[in-house]
Amino acid sequence: MTFHINAIDTSGALSLHRETVAAAIKKANELLADGCWDVEIITPDGRSYPATALNQLELEQG
């Protein structure tokens, strides 16, 4: 399963991927801490979770 992480920083758009929900959430939080904005995770089934819903994603994907 591949989770896509999208974000924007001062250089432009970023698009990363991770194999687990835990790794995707960790990377999303790192991007937020580094000052990125519009951070979101796209799940393998196509659902989008903005940064404000990362806790919800963790609960659902567990």
N, C-alpha and C positions, 0 to 999 in steps of 0.2 A: 504494500500500500504506500502510495506517495502523497505526502501533504505538501502543498505549494505555499510558500510564504512570499507575499508581495508587499513592497514598501516603497517609499520615496525618500530620498535624501538630497543633499545639496548638489549632488552630481547627476541625479536623475532617478529613474525607476530601477528597482532591484527585484529580481525574481529568483528565489532559492527553492530548494526542495529538501525534505527530510523524510525518512522512512517510518518514523513513529510519531504519534501525537505528542509525546513528551518532548522529543527532540524539536519538533516544530514550535511548540509553545516556548521552549527555552530560547530558540533562535529569535522568535518574535519579541520576547522580552528583552533580549540583548539589543535588537534593533531599536526598540523604543528607548532603551537606556542610552544608546548612542545618538539619539536625537532624530531618528527617522519618524516620519508621519505616514498616515494612511496605511498603517500596517494591518494586514489581514492574512488569515490562513484559509486556504481552500482545501476541503477534505477530499478524499478519493471519490466520494459520491457527488462532488460538485457544490456542496454547501459552503457558503462564505461566512467567516467569523471575523468581525473587526476586532481591533485590540480591546475594546470594551467588553467583548464576549469571550475572552480566552478562558475564564473560569468556567463558563458554561460548556465550552468545548471539552475541557478536561473532564468535567462531570459526565458528559454524554459519551465520550470515547474511552474514558477511564483507563 
